[in-house]
Amino acid sequence: MYRRLALVLSVLVALAVVGVASAGTLPASGSGTIGLGSVDGSVAGFARVQPHYEGTVTFNSAGTGKLKNPRIYVRCYQNGVLVYGEAGGASDTFTLGGGWSLWVANGGGSAQCWADLYYFKTGNHEWNGSGQQEYVWLASTPGWDAAA
């Protein structure tokens, strides 16, 4: 439980640091796209399904070109308070609320969510002077409601 919370907090800190795109052929900041791919296994947009607490979501992304490990960070808020955050691979399935989060501790309810597409810089200069690994943000979803 504490491990997962520590991971979520470290991702939040990493996402707070704006990275600069690596030189070369890697995608530049803001050059990607991301959208809901599926909700509970049904293709988003075609079926009348809404993301919801403890439901699963996947994402479709583009603009990740030559990346070996594009990442997605899902974050959900209730009344402006972050209640769930989880990072994973671009092809991962996310369970909204996760195994333990403030959303779970609050007993569920609806939330406003977003997802960010990014990658961590690699090479000799992947860490900034503060000891944080730098990332390159590619895109975010528009906000979407996750039902109770």
N, CA, C and O atoms as a GROMACS GRO file, in nm:
protein
  592
    1MET      N    1   0.082  -0.117   0.000
    1MET     CA    2   0.000   0.000   0.000
    1MET      C    3   0.088   0.125   0.000
    1MET      O    4   0.068   0.215  -0.082
    2TYR      N    5   0.185   0.132   0.090
    2TYR     CA    6   0.272   0.248   0.097
    2TYR      C    7   0.362   0.256  -0.025
    2TYR      O    8   0.397   0.366  -0.069
    3ARG      N    9   0.399   0.142  -0.080
    3ARG     CA   10   0.481   0.139  -0.201
    3ARG      C   11   0.408   0.206  -0.316
    3ARG      O   12   0.465   0.287  -0.390
    4ARG      N   13   0.280   0.171  -0.332
    4ARG     CA   14   0.201   0.226  -0.441
    4ARG      C   15   0.183   0.377  -0.422
    4ARG      O   16   0.192   0.454  -0.518
    5LEU      N   17   0.157   0.419  -0.298
    5LEU     CA   18   0.142   0.561  -0.269
    5LEU      C   19   0.272   0.635  -0.299
    5LEU      O   20   0.269   0.744  -0.356
    6ALA      N   21   0.386   0.576  -0.262
    6ALA     CA   22   0.515   0.637  -0.290
    6ALA      C   23   0.537   0.648  -0.441
    6ALA      O   24   0.590   0.748  -0.489
    7LEU      N   25   0.496   0.544  -0.516
    7LEU     CA   26   0.510   0.547  -0.661
    7LEU      C   27   0.425   0.657  -0.720
    7LEU      O   28   0.472   0.733  -0.806
    8VAL      N   29   0.301   0.668  -0.676
    8VAL     CA   30   0.212   0.772  -0.726
    8VAL      C   31   0.269   0.910  -0.697
    8VAL      O   32   0.268   0.997  -0.784
    9LEU      N   33   0.320   0.930  -0.575
    9LEU     CA   34   0.376   1.059  -0.540
    9LEU      C   35   0.500   1.091  -0.622
    9LEU      O   36   0.521   1.205  -0.662
   10SER      N   37   0.584   0.990  -0.647
   10SER     CA   38   0.704   1.015  -0.726
   10SER      C   39   0.669   1.050  -0.870
   10SER      O   40   0.736   1.132  -0.932
   11VAL      N   41   0.564   0.987  -0.924
   11VAL     CA   42   0.521   1.021  -1.060
   11VAL      C   43   0.467   1.164  -1.063
   11VAL      O   44   0.494   1.238  -1.157
   12LEU      N   45   0.391   1.202  -0.960
   12LEU     CA   46   0.341   1.339  -0.954
   12LEU      C   47   0.454   1.440  -0.953
   12LEU      O   48   0.448   1.541  -1.022
   13VAL      N   49   0.558   1.412  -0.875
   13VAL     CA   50   0.673   1.501  -0.870
   13VAL      C   51   0.741   1.505  -1.006
   13VAL      O   52   0.778   1.613  -1.055
   14ALA      N   53   0.758   1.389  -1.068
   14ALA     CA   54   0.823   1.384  -1.199
   14ALA      C   55   0.743   1.462  -1.302
   14ALA      O   56   0.800   1.530  -1.387
   15LEU      N   57   0.609   1.453  -1.296
   15LEU     CA   58   0.526   1.523  -1.392
   15LEU      C   59   0.523   1.674  -1.367
   15LEU      O   60   0.488   1.750  -1.456
   16ALA      N   61   0.559   1.716  -1.248
   16ALA     CA   62   0.562   1.858  -1.216
   16ALA      C   63   0.683   1.926  -1.278
   16ALA      O   64   0.685   2.049  -1.292
   17VAL      N   65   0.782   1.849  -1.316
   17VAL     CA   66   0.903   1.904  -1.375
   17VAL      C   67   0.887   1.898  -1.527
   17VAL      O   68   0.870   1.790  -1.583
   18VAL      N   69   0.892   2.012  -1.593
   18VAL     CA   70   0.875   2.015  -1.738
   18VAL      C   71   1.006   1.979  -1.804
   18VAL      O   72   1.108   2.045  -1.782
   19GLY      N   73   1.003   1.873  -1.885
   19GLY     CA   74   1.123   1.830  -1.956
   19GLY      C   75   1.131   1.894  -2.093
   19GLY      O   76   1.032   1.946  -2.146
   20VAL      N   77   1.248   1.888  -2.149
   20VAL     CA   78   1.270   1.938  -2.284
   20VAL      C   79   1.293   1.817  -2.372
   20VAL      O   80   1.364   1.725  -2.333
   21ALA      N   81   1.234   1.816  -2.490
   21ALA     CA   82   1.246   1.701  -2.580
   21ALA      C   83   1.391   1.675  -2.616
   21ALA      O   84   1.470   1.768  -2.635
   22SER      N   85   1.426   1.547  -2.625
   22SER     CA   86   1.561   1.509  -2.664
   22SER      C   87   1.586   1.544  -2.809
   22SER      O   88   1.494   1.543  -2.892
   23ALA      N   89   1.710   1.576  -2.839
   23ALA     CA   90   1.746   1.604  -2.978
   23ALA      C   91   1.737   1.475  -3.057
   23ALA      O   92   1.745   1.366  -3.001
   24GLY      N   93   1.721   1.488  -3.186
   24GLY     CA   94   1.716   1.370  -3.271
   24GLY      C   95   1.574   1.340  -3.316
   24GLY      O   96   1.494   1.430  -3.338
   25THR      N   97   1.545   1.213  -3.329
   25THR     CA   98   1.420   1.172  -3.390
   25THR      C   99   1.308   1.142  -3.290
   25THR      O  100   1.201   1.098  -3.330
   26LEU      N  101   1.331   1.164  -3.162
   26LEU     CA  102   1.226   1.139  -3.064
   26LEU      C  103   1.117   1.245  -3.075
   26LEU      O  104   1.146   1.358  -3.114
   27PRO      N  105   0.992   1.210  -3.041
   27PRO     CA  106   0.883   1.306  -3.053
   27PRO      C  107   0.905   1.429  -2.965
   27PRO      O  108   0.961   1.419  -2.855
   28ALA      N  109   0.861   1.543  -3.013
   28ALA     CA  110   0.874   1.668  -2.940
   28ALA      C  111   0.754   1.686  -2.846
   28ALA      O  112   0.649   1.626  -2.866
   29SER      N  113   0.773   1.768  -2.746
   29SER     CA  114   0.668   1.798  -2.651
   29SER      C  115   0.544   1.848  -2.724
   29SER      O  116   0.553   1.934  -2.811
   30GLY      N  117   0.427   1.795  -2.687
   30GLY     CA  118   0.301   1.836  -2.746
   30GLY      C  119   0.271   1.776  -2.881
   30GLY      O  120   0.174   1.817  -2.945
   31SER      N  121   0.351   1.680  -2.927
   31SER     CA  122   0.333   1.627  -3.063
   31SER      C  123   0.249   1.500  -3.070
   31SER      O  124   0.232   1.445  -3.179
   32GLY      N  125   0.197   1.452  -2.958
   32GLY     CA  126   0.120   1.328  -2.959
   32GLY      C  127  -0.029   1.352  -2.946
   32GLY      O  128  -0.075   1.466  -2.934
   33THR      N  129  -0.104   1.243  -2.949
   33THR     CA  130  -0.248   1.247  -2.922
   33THR      C  131  -0.283   1.129  -2.832
   33THR      O  132  -0.217   1.025  -2.835
   34ILE      N  133  -0.388   1.147  -2.751
   34ILE     CA  134  -0.435   1.041  -2.664
   34ILE      C  135  -0.586   1.055  -2.646
   34ILE      O  136  -0.638   1.166  -2.637
   35GLY      N  137  -0.655   0.943  -2.640
   35GLY     CA  138  -0.799   0.942  -2.616
   35GLY      C  139  -0.840   0.809  -2.554
   35GLY      O  140  -0.765   0.712  -2.559
   36LEU      N  141  -0.958   0.806  -2.496
   36LEU     CA  142  -1.009   0.680  -2.440
   36LEU      C  143  -1.021   0.577  -2.551
   36LEU      O  144  -1.077   0.605  -2.657
   37GLY      N  145  -0.968   0.458  -2.526
   37GLY     CA  146  -0.975   0.350  -2.624
   37GLY      C  147  -1.088   0.254  -2.592
   37GLY      O  148  -1.165   0.217  -2.681
   38SER      N  149  -1.099   0.214  -2.466
   38SER     CA  150  -1.206   0.125  -2.425
   38SER      C  151  -1.245   0.151  -2.281
   38SER      O  152  -1.166   0.203  -2.202
   39VAL      N  153  -1.368   0.114  -2.249
   39VAL     CA  154  -1.421   0.121  -2.114
   39VAL      C  155  -1.481  -0.015  -2.084
   39VAL      O  156  -1.571  -0.060  -2.154
   40ASP      N  157  -1.430  -0.080  -1.980
   40ASP     CA  158  -1.476  -0.214  -1.942
   40ASP      C  159  -1.474  -0.310  -2.061
   40ASP      O  160  -1.561  -0.397  -2.073
   41GLY      N  161  -1.376  -0.295  -2.149
   41GLY     CA  162  -1.359  -0.385  -2.262
   41GLY      C  163  -1.437  -0.347  -2.386
   41GLY      O  164  -1.417  -0.407  -2.491
   42SER      N  165  -1.526  -0.248  -2.379
   42SER     CA  166  -1.603  -0.202  -2.495
   42SER      C  167  -1.534  -0.080  -2.555
   42SER      O  168  -1.482   0.005  -2.483
   43VAL      N  169  -1.533  -0.074  -2.687
   43VAL     CA  170  -1.467   0.037  -2.754
   43VAL      C  171  -1.536   0.168  -2.716
   43VAL      O  172  -1.657   0.182  -2.733
   44ALA      N  173  -1.459   0.262  -2.665
   44ALA     CA  174  -1.514   0.392  -2.624
   44ALA      C  175  -1.568   0.464  -2.746
   44ALA      O  176  -1.507   0.461  -2.853
   45GLY      N  177  -1.681   0.530  -2.730
   45GLY     CA  178  -1.740   0.607  -2.839
   45GLY      C  179  -1.840   0.528  -2.921
   45GLY      O  180  -1.932   0.587  -2.977
   46PHE      N  181  -1.825   0.396  -2.929
   46PHE     CA  182  -1.919   0.315  -3.006
   46PHE      C  183  -2.026   0.254  -2.918
   46PHE      O  184  -2.141   0.240  -2.959
   47ALA      N  185  -1.989   0.218  -2.799
   47ALA     CA  186  -2.085   0.160  -2.705
   47ALA      C  187  -2.128   0.268  -2.607
   47ALA      O  188  -2.053   0.363  -2.582
   48ARG      N  189  -2.243   0.255  -2.552
   48ARG     CA  190  -2.292   0.352  -2.454
   48ARG      C  191  -2.241   0.313  -2.316
   48ARG      O  192  -2.318   0.274  -2.228
   49VAL      N  193  -2.111   0.324  -2.299
   49VAL     CA  194  -2.050   0.294  -2.170
   49VAL      C  195  -1.978   0.419  -2.121
   49VAL      O  196  -1.923   0.495  -2.200
   50GLN      N  197  -1.981   0.438  -1.993
   50GLN     CA  198  -1.915   0.554  -1.933
   50GLN      C  199  -1.810   0.504  -1.836
   50GLN      O  200  -1.834   0.410  -1.761
   51PRO      N  201  -1.693   0.566  -1.837
   51PRO     CA  202  -1.594   0.530  -1.736
   51PRO      C  203  -1.655   0.548  -1.598
   51PRO      O  204  -1.735   0.639  -1.576
   52HIS      N  205  -1.617   0.462  -1.505
   52HIS     CA  206  -1.674   0.468  -1.371
   52HIS      C  207  -1.575   0.414  -1.270
   52HIS      O  208  -1.480   0.344  -1.303
   53TYR      N  209  -1.601   0.449  -1.143
   53TYR     CA  210  -1.521   0.401  -1.032
   53TYR      C  211  -1.512   0.249  -1.038
   53TYR      O  212  -1.613   0.180  -1.052
   54GLU      N  213  -1.391   0.197  -1.026
   54GLU     CA  214  -1.356   0.055  -1.032
   54GLU      C  215  -1.377  -0.010  -1.169
   54GLU      O  216  -1.365  -0.131  -1.183
   55GLY      N  217  -1.408   0.072  -1.270
   55GLY     CA  218  -1.415   0.021  -1.407
   55GLY      C  219  -1.277   0.027  -1.470
   55GLY      O  220  -1.186   0.091  -1.417
   56THR      N  221  -1.262  -0.041  -1.582
   56THR     CA  222  -1.132  -0.042  -1.651
   56THR      C  223  -1.136   0.047  -1.774
   56THR      O  224  -1.239   0.060  -1.841
   57VAL      N  225  -1.022   0.109  -1.802
   57VAL     CA  226  -1.009   0.193  -1.921
   57VAL      C  227  -0.874   0.164  -1.988
   57VAL      O  228  -0.775   0.131  -1.923
   58THR      N  229  -0.873   0.178  -2.119
   58THR     CA  230  -0.750   0.176  -2.197
   58THR      C  231  -0.749   0.302  -2.282
   58THR      O  232  -0.849   0.373  -2.290
   59PHE      N  233  -0.635   0.330  -2.345
   59PHE     CA  234  -0.621   0.452  -2.422
   59PHE      C  235  -0.561   0.422  -2.558
   59PHE      O  236  -0.481   0.330  -2.573
   60ASN      N  237  -0.601   0.501  -2.657
   60ASN     CA  238  -0.539   0.500  -2.788
   60ASN      C  239  -0.445   0.620  -2.792
   60ASN      O  240  -0.483   0.730  -2.751
   61SER      N  241  -0.324   0.599  -2.841
   61SER     CA  242  -0.230   0.710  -2.849
   61SER      C  243  -0.158   0.706  -2.982
   61SER      O  244  -0.145   0.600  -3.045
   62ALA      N  245  -0.110   0.822  -3.023
   62ALA     CA  246  -0.033   0.834  -3.147
   62ALA      C  247   0.075   0.938  -3.124
   62ALA      O  248   0.069   1.017  -3.030
   63GLY      N  249   0.173   0.936  -3.211
   63GLY     CA  250   0.282   1.033  -3.201
   63GLY      C  251   0.394   0.983  -3.112
   63GLY      O  252   0.478   1.062  -3.067
   64THR      N  253   0.396   0.853  -3.085
   64THR     CA  254   0.500   0.797  -2.999
   64THR      C  255   0.610   0.732  -3.081
   64THR      O  256   0.703   0.673  -3.026
   65GLY      N  257   0.601   0.744  -3.212
   65GLY     CA  258   0.703   0.704  -3.308
   65GLY      C  259   0.809   0.605  -3.263
   65GLY      O  260   0.782   0.486  -3.250
   66LYS      N  261   0.926   0.654  -3.240
   66LYS     CA  262   1.042   0.570  -3.213
   66LYS      C  263   1.063   0.541  -3.065
   66LYS      O  264   1.172   0.500  -3.024
   67LEU      N  265   0.960   0.562  -2.984
   67LEU     CA  266   0.974   0.539  -2.840
   67LEU      C  267   0.964   0.391  -2.807
   67LEU      O  268   0.882   0.319  -2.862
   68LYS      N  269   1.048   0.347  -2.716
   68LYS     CA  270   1.043   0.209  -2.670
   68LYS      C  271   0.940   0.192  -2.558
   68LYS      O  272   0.883   0.085  -2.541
   69ASN      N  273   0.917   0.299  -2.480
   69ASN     CA  274   0.833   0.286  -2.363
   69ASN      C  275   0.750   0.412  -2.337
   69ASN      O  276   0.773   0.481  -2.237
   70PRO      N  277   0.653   0.442  -2.426
   70PRO     CA  278   0.567   0.557  -2.395
   70PRO      C  279   0.484   0.524  -2.271
   70PRO      O  280   0.450   0.409  -2.246
   71ARG      N  281   0.451   0.625  -2.195
   71ARG     CA  282   0.381   0.608  -2.067
   71ARG      C  283   0.252   0.686  -2.065
   71ARG      O  284   0.236   0.784  -2.138
   72ILE      N  285   0.159   0.642  -1.981
   72ILE     CA  286   0.034   0.713  -1.958
   72ILE      C  287   0.018   0.732  -1.808
   72ILE      O  288   0.042   0.641  -1.730
   73TYR      N  289  -0.023   0.853  -1.771
   73TYR     CA  290  -0.052   0.882  -1.631
   73TYR      C  291  -0.199   0.922  -1.622
   73TYR      O  292  -0.240   1.021  -1.683
   74VAL      N  293  -0.278   0.845  -1.548
   74VAL     CA  294  -0.421   0.872  -1.529
   74VAL      C  295  -0.437   0.938  -1.392
   74VAL      O  296  -0.381   0.892  -1.293
   75ARG      N  297  -0.515   1.046  -1.389
   75ARG     CA  298  -0.538   1.116  -1.262
   75ARG      C  299  -0.684   1.156  -1.252
   75ARG      O  300  -0.744   1.200  -1.350
   76CYS      N  301  -0.740   1.139  -1.132
   76CYS     CA  302  -0.881   1.171  -1.108
   76CYS      C  303  -0.896   1.255  -0.982
   76CYS      O  304  -0.824   1.236  -0.884
   77TYR      N  305  -0.990   1.347  -0.987
   77TYR     CA  306  -1.012   1.442  -0.878
   77TYR      C  307  -1.158   1.441  -0.834
   77TYR      O  308  -1.249   1.425  -0.915
   78GLN      N  309  -1.178   1.459  -0.704
   78GLN     CA  310  -1.310   1.483  -0.648
   78GLN      C  311  -1.303   1.617  -0.576
   78GLN      O  312  -1.221   1.636  -0.486
   79ASN      N  313  -1.389   1.710  -0.615
   79ASN     CA  314  -1.391   1.844  -0.555
   79ASN      C  315  -1.252   1.909  -0.554
   79ASN      O  316  -1.214   1.973  -0.457
   80GLY      N  317  -1.178   1.891  -0.663
   80GLY     CA  318  -1.047   1.954  -0.677
   80GLY      C  319  -0.934   1.884  -0.605
   80GLY      O  320  -0.821   1.932  -0.608
   81VAL      N  321  -0.961   1.772  -0.540
   81VAL     CA  322  -0.858   1.697  -0.465
   81VAL      C  323  -0.821   1.572  -0.545
   81VAL      O  324  -0.908   1.495  -0.586
   82LEU      N  325  -0.690   1.552  -0.566
   82LEU     CA  326  -0.644   1.432  -0.634
   82LEU      C  327  -0.677   1.309  -0.549
   82LEU      O  328  -0.631   1.297  -0.436
   83VAL      N  329  -0.759   1.218  -0.604
   83VAL     CA  330  -0.798   1.098  -0.529
   83VAL      C  331  -0.742   0.971  -0.591
   83VAL      O  332  -0.745   0.865  -0.528
   84TYR      N  333  -0.692   0.979  -0.715
   84TYR     CA  334  -0.637   0.861  -0.780
   84TYR      C  335  -0.536   0.907  -0.885
   84TYR      O  336  -0.563   0.999  -0.961
   85GLY      N  337  -0.421   0.843  -0.888
   85GLY     CA  338  -0.321   0.866  -0.989
   85GLY      C  339  -0.244   0.737  -1.012
   85GLY      O  340  -0.201   0.672  -0.916
   86GLU      N  341  -0.227   0.702  -1.137
   86GLU     CA  342  -0.153   0.579  -1.168
   86GLU      C  343  -0.086   0.595  -1.303
   86GLU      O  344  -0.146   0.645  -1.398
   87ALA      N  345   0.039   0.552  -1.311
   87ALA     CA  346   0.113   0.555  -1.435
   87ALA      C  347   0.135   0.413  -1.484
   87ALA      O  348   0.148   0.320  -1.404
   88GLY      N  349   0.140   0.397  -1.614
   88GLY     CA  350   0.165   0.266  -1.673
   88GLY      C  351   0.204   0.281  -1.818
   88GLY      O  352   0.216   0.392  -1.869
   89GLY      N  353   0.224   0.170  -1.883
   89GLY     CA  354   0.258   0.168  -2.023
   89GLY      C  355   0.140   0.210  -2.109
   89GLY      O  356   0.026   0.205  -2.066
   90ALA      N  357   0.170   0.252  -2.233
   90ALA     CA  358   0.065   0.300  -2.323
   90ALA      C  359  -0.038   0.192  -2.357
   90ALA      O  360  -0.150   0.225  -2.395
   91SER      N  361  -0.002   0.065  -2.344
   91SER     CA  362  -0.097  -0.043  -2.375
   91SER      C  363  -0.161  -0.103  -2.250
   91SER      O  364  -0.234  -0.202  -2.260
   92ASP      N  365  -0.134  -0.046  -2.133
   92ASP     CA  366  -0.188  -0.101  -2.008
   92ASP      C  367  -0.338  -0.073  -1.993
   92ASP      O  368  -0.392   0.019  -2.054
   93THR      N  369  -0.402  -0.155  -1.911
   93THR     CA  370  -0.541  -0.134  -1.870
   93THR      C  371  -0.538  -0.079  -1.728
   93THR      O  372  -0.470  -0.134  -1.641
   94PHE      N  373  -0.611   0.028  -1.706
   94PHE     CA  374  -0.614   0.094  -1.575
   94PHE      C  375  -0.749   0.070  -1.509
   94PHE      O  376  -0.854   0.085  -1.573
   95THR      N  377  -0.748   0.033  -1.382
   95THR     CA  378  -0.870   0.019  -1.303
   95THR      C  379  -0.886   0.148  -1.224
   95THR      O  380  -0.805   0.178  -1.136
   96LEU      N  381  -0.991   0.223  -1.254
   96LEU     CA  382  -1.010   0.354  -1.193
   96LEU      C  383  -1.031   0.340  -1.042
   96LEU      O  384  -1.122   0.270  -0.997
   97GLY      N  385  -0.947   0.405  -0.968
   97GLY     CA  386  -0.946   0.393  -0.822
   97GLY      C  387  -0.833   0.304  -0.776
   97GLY      O  388  -0.786   0.317  -0.663
   98GLY      N  389  -0.790   0.212  -0.862
   98GLY     CA  390  -0.680   0.123  -0.829
   98GLY      C  391  -0.712   0.031  -0.713
   98GLY      O  392  -0.828   0.016  -0.675
   99GLY      N  393  -0.609  -0.030  -0.657
   99GLY     CA  394  -0.626  -0.120  -0.543
   99GLY      C  395  -0.642  -0.044  -0.413
   99GLY      O  396  -0.714  -0.087  -0.323
  100TRP      N  397  -0.576   0.070  -0.404
  100TRP     CA  398  -0.592   0.158  -0.289
  100TRP      C  399  -0.561   0.300  -0.335
  100TRP      O  400  -0.460   0.324  -0.401
  101SER      N  401  -0.648   0.391  -0.300
  101SER     CA  402  -0.630   0.533  -0.329
  101SER      C  403  -0.724   0.610  -0.238
  101SER      O  404  -0.804   0.550  -0.166
  102LEU      N  405  -0.715   0.740  -0.242
  102LEU     CA  406  -0.812   0.821  -0.167
  102LEU      C  407  -0.953   0.799  -0.220
  102LEU      O  408  -1.050   0.808  -0.145
  103TRP      N  409  -0.964   0.770  -0.348
  103TRP     CA  410  -1.094   0.741  -0.407
  103TRP      C  411  -1.156   0.619  -0.340
  103TRP      O  412  -1.274   0.619  -0.306
  104VAL      N  413  -1.076   0.516  -0.321
  104VAL     CA  414  -1.123   0.395  -0.251
  104VAL      C  415  -1.155   0.429  -0.106
  104VAL      O  416  -1.260   0.390  -0.054
  105ALA      N  417  -1.065   0.504  -0.040
  105ALA     CA  418  -1.087   0.540   0.100
  105ALA      C  419  -1.214   0.624   0.117
  105ALA      O  420  -1.280   0.616   0.221
  106ASN      N  421  -1.247   0.704   0.015
  106ASN     CA  422  -1.369   0.786   0.020
  106ASN      C  423  -1.494   0.705  -0.010
  106ASN      O  424  -1.605   0.757  -0.001
  107GLY      N  425  -1.479   0.578  -0.044
  107GLY     CA  426  -1.595   0.493  -0.073
  107GLY      C  427  -1.650   0.509  -0.214
  107GLY      O  428  -1.766   0.478  -0.239
  108GLY      N  429  -1.568   0.559  -0.305
  108GLY     CA  430  -1.611   0.573  -0.444
  108GLY      C  431  -1.666   0.711  -0.472
  108GLY      O  432  -1.612   0.811  -0.425
  109GLY      N  433  -1.773   0.716  -0.548
  109GLY     CA  434  -1.830   0.842  -0.593
  109GLY      C  435  -1.777   0.879  -0.729
  109GLY      O  436  -1.687   0.814  -0.782
  110SER      N  437  -1.833   0.984  -0.787
  110SER     CA  438  -1.790   1.027  -0.920
  110SER      C  439  -1.662   1.110  -0.909
  110SER      O  440  -1.628   1.161  -0.802
  111ALA      N  441  -1.592   1.123  -1.021
  111ALA     CA  442  -1.468   1.199  -1.025
  111ALA      C  443  -1.447   1.254  -1.166
  111ALA      O  444  -1.504   1.203  -1.262
  112GLN      N  445  -1.366   1.357  -1.176
  112GLN     CA  446  -1.326   1.414  -1.304
  112GLN      C  447  -1.184   1.365  -1.332
  112GLN      O  448  -1.096   1.377  -1.246
  113CYS      N  449  -1.161   1.309  -1.450
  113CYS     CA  450  -1.033   1.244  -1.480
  113CYS      C  451  -0.969   1.298  -1.607
  113CYS      O  452  -1.036   1.355  -1.693
  114TRP      N  453  -0.838   1.280  -1.616
  114TRP     CA  454  -0.757   1.312  -1.733
  114TRP      C  455  -0.651   1.203  -1.746
  114TRP      O  456  -0.622   1.130  -1.652
  115ALA      N  457  -0.594   1.194  -1.864
  115ALA     CA  458  -0.479   1.106  -1.886
  115ALA      C  459  -0.375   1.182  -1.967
  115ALA      O  460  -0.408   1.254  -2.060
  116ASP      N  461  -0.249   1.164  -1.930
  116ASP     CA  462  -0.137   1.229  -1.998
  116ASP      C  463  -0.051   1.123  -2.066
  116ASP      O  464  -0.027   1.016  -2.010
  117LEU      N  465  -0.006   1.153  -2.185
  117LEU     CA  466   0.087   1.069  -2.261
  117LEU      C  467   0.223   1.136  -2.252
  117LEU      O  468   0.236   1.255  -2.279
  118TYR      N  469   0.326   1.059  -2.216
  118TYR     CA  470   0.460   1.116  -2.198
  118TYR      C  471   0.564   1.007  -2.214
  118TYR      O  472   0.531   0.889  -2.227
  119TYR      N  473   0.691   1.048  -2.212
  119TYR     CA  474   0.801   0.952  -2.203
  119TYR      C  475   0.912   1.013  -2.121
  119TYR      O  476   0.927   1.135  -2.115
  120PHE      N  477   0.990   0.928  -2.059
  120PHE     CA  478   1.106   0.973  -1.983
  120PHE      C  479   1.223   0.989  -2.077
  120PHE      O  480   1.246   0.905  -2.164
  121LYS      N  481   1.298   1.096  -2.058
  121LYS     CA  482   1.418   1.119  -2.138
  121LYS      C  483   1.521   1.011  -2.105
  121LYS      O  484   1.526   0.960  -1.993
  122THR      N  485   1.601   0.978  -2.203
  122THR     CA  486   1.707   0.881  -2.181
  122THR      C  487   1.840   0.942  -2.222
  122THR      O  488   1.844   1.044  -2.291
  123GLY      N  489   1.946   0.879  -2.180
  123GLY     CA  490   2.079   0.928  -2.216
  123GLY      C  491   2.149   0.988  -2.096
  123GLY      O  492   2.104   0.973  -1.982
  124ASN      N  493   2.258   1.056  -2.122
  124ASN     CA  494   2.342   1.110  -2.016
  124ASN      C  495   2.276   1.224  -1.939
  124ASN      O  496   2.316   1.252  -1.826
  125HIS      N  497   2.176   1.289  -1.997
  125HIS     CA  498   2.116   1.407  -1.934
  125HIS      C  499   1.970   1.383  -1.895
  125HIS      O  500   1.888   1.475  -1.902
  126GLU      N  501   1.936   1.260  -1.855
  126GLU     CA  502   1.797   1.230  -1.823
  126GLU      C  503   1.756   1.277  -1.685
  126GLU      O  504   1.636   1.279  -1.654
  127TRP      N  505   1.849   1.316  -1.602
  127TRP     CA  506   1.818   1.362  -1.466
  127TRP      C  507   1.849   1.510  -1.457
  127TRP      O  508   1.954   1.555  -1.504
  128ASN      N  509   1.758   1.587  -1.396
  128ASN     CA  510   1.784   1.730  -1.382
  128ASN      C  511   1.869   1.755  -1.257
  128ASN      O  512   1.902   1.660  -1.185
  129GLY      N  513   1.904   1.878  -1.232
  129GLY     CA  514   1.990   1.912  -1.120
  129GLY      C  515   1.930   1.884  -0.984
  129GLY      O  516   2.002   1.879  -0.884
  130SER      N  517   1.798   1.865  -0.977
  130SER     CA  518   1.730   1.836  -0.850
  130SER      C  519   1.718   1.686  -0.824
  130SER      O  520   1.656   1.646  -0.726
  131GLY      N  521   1.776   1.605  -0.910
  131GLY     CA  522   1.769   1.460  -0.891
  131GLY      C  523   1.640   1.398  -0.941
  131GLY      O  524   1.612   1.283  -0.910
  132GLN      N  525   1.562   1.473  -1.019
  132GLN     CA  526   1.437   1.421  -1.074
  132GLN      C  527   1.460   1.378  -1.219
  132GLN      O  528   1.526   1.447  -1.296
  133GLN      N  529   1.403   1.262  -1.254
  133GLN     CA  530   1.413   1.219  -1.392
  133GLN      C  531   1.323   1.309  -1.477
  133GLN      O  532   1.209   1.336  -1.439
  134GLU      N  533   1.373   1.354  -1.590
  134GLU     CA  534   1.296   1.444  -1.676
  134GLU      C  535   1.210   1.364  -1.773
  134GLU      O  536   1.245   1.254  -1.815
  135TYR      N  537   1.098   1.424  -1.808
  135TYR     CA  538   1.007   1.360  -1.901
  135TYR      C  539   0.969   1.459  -2.010
  135TYR      O  540   0.992   1.579  -1.999
  136VAL      N  541   0.910   1.405  -2.116
  136VAL     CA  542   0.859   1.487  -2.226
  136VAL      C  543   0.710   1.460  -2.236
  136VAL      O  544   0.669   1.347  -2.264
  137TRP      N  545   0.629   1.562  -2.212
  137TRP     CA  546   0.484   1.551  -2.222
  137TRP      C  547   0.447   1.554  -2.369
  137TRP      O  548   0.495   1.639  -2.444
  138LEU      N  549   0.360   1.462  -2.412
  138LEU     CA  550   0.319   1.456  -2.551
  138LEU      C  551   0.175   1.502  -2.573
  138LEU      O  552   0.146   1.569  -2.672
  139ALA      N  553   0.084   1.468  -2.481
  139ALA     CA  554  -0.058   1.504  -2.500
  139ALA      C  555  -0.136   1.472  -2.373
  139ALA      O  556  -0.090   1.397  -2.287
  140SER      N  557  -0.256   1.530  -2.363
  140SER     CA  558  -0.350   1.500  -2.255
  140SER      C  559  -0.488   1.479  -2.316
  140SER      O  560  -0.521   1.536  -2.420
  141THR      N  561  -0.568   1.397  -2.251
  141THR     CA  562  -0.708   1.383  -2.292
  141THR      C  563  -0.784   1.506  -2.244
  141THR      O  564  -0.741   1.572  -2.149
  142PRO      N  565  -0.897   1.537  -2.308
  142PRO     CA  566  -0.986   1.633  -2.245
  142PRO      C  567  -1.038   1.568  -2.116
  142PRO      O  568  -1.037   1.445  -2.105
  143GLY      N  569  -1.082   1.646  -2.021
  143GLY     CA  570  -1.136   1.590  -1.898
  143GLY      C  571  -1.259   1.504  -1.928
  143GLY      O  572  -1.337   1.535  -2.018
  144TRP      N  573  -1.276   1.396  -1.852
  144TRP     CA  574  -1.393   1.310  -1.868
  144TRP      C  575  -1.444   1.270  -1.730
  144TRP      O  576  -1.368   1.257  -1.634
  145ASP      N  577  -1.574   1.251  -1.723
  145ASP     CA  578  -1.637   1.215  -1.596
  145ASP      C  579  -1.634   1.065  -1.575
  145ASP      O  580  -1.666   0.988  -1.666
  146ALA      N  581  -1.596   1.025  -1.456
  146ALA     CA  582  -1.605   0.884  -1.417
  146ALA      C  583  -1.721   0.878  -1.316
  146ALA      O  584  -1.718   0.944  -1.212
  147ALA      N  585  -1.819   0.799  -1.348
  147ALA     CA  586  -1.939   0.788  -1.265
  147ALA      C  587  -1.908   0.714  -1.135
  147ALA      O  588  -1.806   0.646  -1.122
  148ALA      N  589  -2.000   0.729  -1.040
  148ALA     CA  590  -1.986   0.662  -0.909
  148ALA      C  591  -1.990   0.512  -0.923
  148ALA      O  592  -1.980   0.440  -0.824
   0.00000   0.00000   0.00000
